[in-house]
Amino acid sequence: MKFHWVPHLSVVMATLFGAIALLTACGGASAVAPDPTAEAPAATEVVHADVVAIPPSTLTLSATLWTQTSLEYAGLTRMVFQAATALLDDAAADPQWQALVEYELPEAVGDAGALPPAVIVDLDETIMDNSAYQAWRVVHGIEYSRDTWNAWALDAEAGLVPGALEFLQACDAMDIAVFYVSNRYAETEAATIENLEQLGVPLPDDAAGYMLFREERPEWAASDKTARRQAVAQNYRVIMLVGDAIGDFFESGGFDAPGDAWQSHWGTRWWVLPNAQYGGWNRVEVPEGVDPMAPWLERLRSWDGP
């Protein structure tokens, strides 16, 4: 994960209050009743207020507030997990039900239908709610770093995404193995297991064997999860993938967005959770000397206006 610098909230607020004070001061000198005899300007001469470039941190602030406080977010996540739970029985019983794209299936596996069923879930913003870490970054103007992220993970204070626990409990009751394929770093695995146990997540006695974390093996050093999904598929038929980013479903760097053949996977084999706080969609390169907001604004599909 790569995040851009977030200015201290006090700086943002000071800027806003300063702008308000300036507008008030400017308006105070000319706050007189309009001249009723003055000619109204033509439509083409109407002057609009300048568009204020909002720093990227505001996106994080709004997204984090939405995640933590909105009923809509909780409703969406519960809807995803409840719909996935409703299909678990059919998925487990159908030997042809397979969630992995063909190029990720291990060649050595023969009859995948004879293998026991399993689901692969991401952790962060899929099972575990890390919005408190995001909020800390917003309040203090801290850029993402591996050190602060690991410190958060080692504190084992993440919450649960609404609906996740009930889904995991349903898998446990049906003897469907759950593998946690996460880009958390290997050094946080023990603390993550502790965190999940505190949240009441049903875990097997050898829980570490079901955690496939980044850098746990040399071939798992990259953020791409293909090799880890293939490791699970050696011994299990993967019936569902659950995540909050495209990389939780297929390797986007080497595989174009799935065509028509894969569209039916959404809502049957692939289940995506909403995450407006971070992801590949908000990673932009800002060249030296360029307005920091310019690359963000260029990506918008905007109305031309009246």
Secondary structure, DSSP 8 states (H G I E B T S, - for coil): --------HHHHHHHHHHHHHHHHHHHHTT-----TTS----GGG----------HHHHHHHHHHHHHH-HHHHHHHHHHHHHHHHHHHHHHH-TT---S-GGGS-TT---GGGS-EEEEE--BTTTEE-HHHHHHHHHHT----HHHHHHHHHHT--EE-TTHHHHHHHHHHTT-EEEEEEEEEGGGHHHHHHHHHHTT----TTGGGGEEEETSSGGG-SS--HHHHHHHHTTSEEEEEEESSGGGTS-TTTS-S--HHHHTTBTTTEEE----SSSGGG-----TTS-TTHHHHHT-------
